[in-house]
Every structure is written in structure tokens, then in C-alpha cells.
Amino acid sequence: LHFRQILDGLSDSNVRSIVEDDKGFVWLGTPGGLHRYDGVHFKTFEKRSSDPQSIPDNRINDLLIDAKNNLWLASYSGLSRYVEENEDFVTYKKEFKSSEEKYLDALTLFEDPSGQIWAGTQQGIYELDKTFQILSRPHSPSLNQLKSKWILSIEAWGEKLLLGTRNGLFLWDERSQSLSEVYTFPKQKLHARIVDICVDRRAHVWLATIDKGLIRLIPEP
């Protein structure tokens, strides 16, 4: 294998997320904007204050290509979708209340097996309605405990969602609208910042953490 470092054309050398679309373009999210790489050249998309269809924030936290090949980006100014025909972006507002901001600090993105788009934010977890109109928090009192927890990672575990936060792991069951904290054995709280989650073919849960290394959780039989 041969590797070469590609920096020329990037506005920032810190790449936070990388995805490939069905046309072979590689998209990179950085703190300095969004970049599209065709194998030779970079095209950079940056925030333009005078253009509401530009990306809302140069600080890209995560990228997602969904099952319909839509490109989504999470930034500190919300959740956005790339519109290929115009090479611009639509940014989605959350349910607006006078005491809250219109846009979310989006940290991570996930598409579940049903095609539902989820956004992990500094204000908890949000879902995008099927018509791509508005972001809303699932209407469940059990989710109130996540309002002050940053959702850093999301992964499906069967029909449920695993939510990695700045301080622990939670399991969200949308069908029963219930939220439970995941503990290690013997019922010890996971004091870890969980930045990524992987579920293997045996349904074992692997957690990538900051400062706590790699953690594996084996479900009880």
C-alpha cells in the first residue's frame, strides 16, 4: 500500500469527517469549511453571510450520505442538506420557542434502518421529519434528562438507538418512548466521553472514548 498526504486545497488540515457519494466524490468536513475532492482538485464550500443558501457555519462536525444519496452536514449552526442541482444548501430549523435558539449545535448525524435522520446536538437528540421540513425533539418526558448532555455518537442496536454522550451511554426505545442508561457489570456507570459506537455481528457494542480507551459491552443473555 502507498499513501500520500493531501493538504493542498484544504482550508484546514483538521479533517473531522469524510464520506464518498455515489458519483465517487469524496467530501471532507473540517473546521474551515466543506470540501469536495474529485481525485485531483478540491472545491471548497464556505459560509457567506450574504447568502442564506451557503453552509451556515464553517465548523463542520459530521457528514452523512443517506440511503437516497443526500449529503447532510452537522455544524454548530444546525443540520444542512446539499442541493446538487444548485450546489447550495438547505439548513433546517428546529421547533421554535421564544426561549430557545432557532438552530442547533449539531454534533453528529445518523440514519436509522427506517430512513429516519437523527441529529445529536448539544441540546439532546433531534429527528428530522419525513418531509425534510423541521427538526424536533421526540415528545417524550424521558428525554428531558438529555437536554444538558451533548450527544456525540449514535448507532442502531436492533430497533433501538444507542446514544453516546459526554458522560455515559444511553439506550433510546422510540416504540415505547423510553430512555435508559447503559451500565457496565456490575451496574457501574460509564464515566466516559463516547465519540463513536460500533455494533458487531454478535451484537457486542464497541465504544471509542476520549481518555478511557476502547470499551466493549457484551449484552446479557
N, C-alpha and C positions, 0 to 999 in steps of 0.2 A: 504494500500500500504506500502511496505517496501523498503527502499533504503539503498544501501551500496556504499561507496566511493571506487573507484578502482584506485589506484595510482601505485601499484607495477607492474613494467613492462613498465611504461610510461617514456620516456626520458625527458618529460617536462609536468608539471601539468596544463599548459595553453592549453586547447583544443579549437581550433578556428573553427573547422568544423567536422561534424560527419554524416556518411551515412551508409546504410546497402545494401549489394549486394543480388543477388537472391539466393546465397548459404547460407545466414544467417550470413556471416562475417560482423562485424562492423568495419568500417575504421575511424580513427581519425587523423585529421591534426593538428599538433602542431608546435610551433617554433623550436622544436628539432627533427623534422622528421615525417614520416608517420608510423602509427601503425595499425596493423590488429588484431582484437580481436575475438577469436573463442568461447568465453564464459568462457574459463578457462585461456588461455595463450595469451600473446601479441607476435606478430612478428613485429620487427622494421625494417623499410627501411630508410637508411640514405644515404647522399651524399658521394660518394667515388671518389676522384679526379682522380684516375687511371681508372675509369670505366664510360665511356660515357653513358652506359645504366642504371646507377643508377639514383635516383632522382637528379635533377640539383641543388637543394637548400633545406636545412633542414627546412627553414621557410615556412611552408605551410599556405596559406591564405584561401583556399577554396577547397572543394571537390564536385564532381558531379558524380552521376551514371546516364548515359543516357538511352534512351529507348532500346538500344541494350545491356544494362548491361556493358558497358565500364566504367571503373573508370578513371576519369580525376582529375588532381590536378593543382591548381594555386599556383605559388610560385613567389618569387622575381627574379627568373631566367627563367620564362616562363610558358608555358602550356604543361603539360605532360599527357601521357596516359599509363596506366598499361597494360602490356602484360602478360596475365595469364600463358601462356604456359611456358614462361621462367622466370617468376617472376621478370621481369625487366621493363624498362620504355622507351618510345619514347618521346623526347622533341621536340617541333615544333618551327621552326624559323619563324620570320615574314619576310615580304618583305624587302630585304636588300638594304640599301642605305649607301654610304660611310660615311655619316654624322650621322648615327644612329647606335645603338647597334643591334646585331642580335636577342637578346632575350628581351622579355618584362617583366616588373614588373607586373605580373598578380595578380589581387586582388580578383576577383570574377568570377564565371562561371554560364552560363545559357544555357539551351537547349530550343529553342522555339518550338511551336506546329508542325512545319515542320521538326524538327530534326536538325536544324542548331545550331551549337555550337558557342556561343558568349563568349568573354573574356573581362571583364572590367579591364583596366590597368591604370597605372599612366600616360599613353600617350593617353588616349581616349579608344574608343571601337574598338575591332577587331573581325573578324569572321574567322572560320576555314573552308577551302574549303571541299567539299563533299568527296574528295579522301583522306582526312587527310594528306595533304602534307605541306601546308604553311598557316600561318596566314597573313591576310591582312586587312587593314582598308577599309571599303566601300568607293568607289571612288565618294565622294560627297563633294563639297566645303563647304556645310553647317556644316559638321562635324569638320572642322578646329578649330572651337571655343572650341571643347572638348580636343584638344591636350594637353592643360595645366591643364585639370581638371581630377582628379582621379575618375574613375568610381567604386563606392563601392558596387553597387547593381543593378540588372537588373531583370525586370519582364515583362511578356506579358500583354498588355491591348488591347484586341481584336487582330487585326492584326498588332499592333504597339508595340514598346518596351518603357517601362519606364526606364530611366537611373538615378539612384541616385548618386550624386556626393558629393564632399567635401563642395559644396556651392550651393545647389539647385537641382531641378528636371527637367529633360528634356524628351521630347517625340520624338522618332525616328520613322519615317514612311519610311520603306525601299522601299515600292512601289513607292512613289513619291520622294524618296531621300531627304526628308525634315526633319529638326530638329527645334523644337520649345521649348521654356522654359515654364514650367508649373508654373502658379501663383496662389496664393490664391485669394479669393474675398475680397475686390475689387482690383484686379490686383496688389497684393503686392508680391514682390519677396520672395521666400523661402530661407532665410539665415539659412540653416541647413545642417549638415553633415548627409546624409541619408545612413544608413548602412544596411537596409533591407526594402523590399517592399512586401506588400500582397494586392491582389485584391480579394474582397469578391464576393459572388454570385450576389450582386446588382451592381457590377462594381464600388463600392466605393474603393478608394485607401487608404491604411493604410501605414504610413511611420514610421519606427523606426529610431530615430535620436540620435546623441550624443549631450547632453546638452539641446535639445529642446523638449524632451519627445516624446509622441506619437501624430502623426498628422493624421487626416482623411480628405481626399479630396473627395467631392461629385461632380460628373460631372454635368455640366449644362444640363438641359433637352433639 
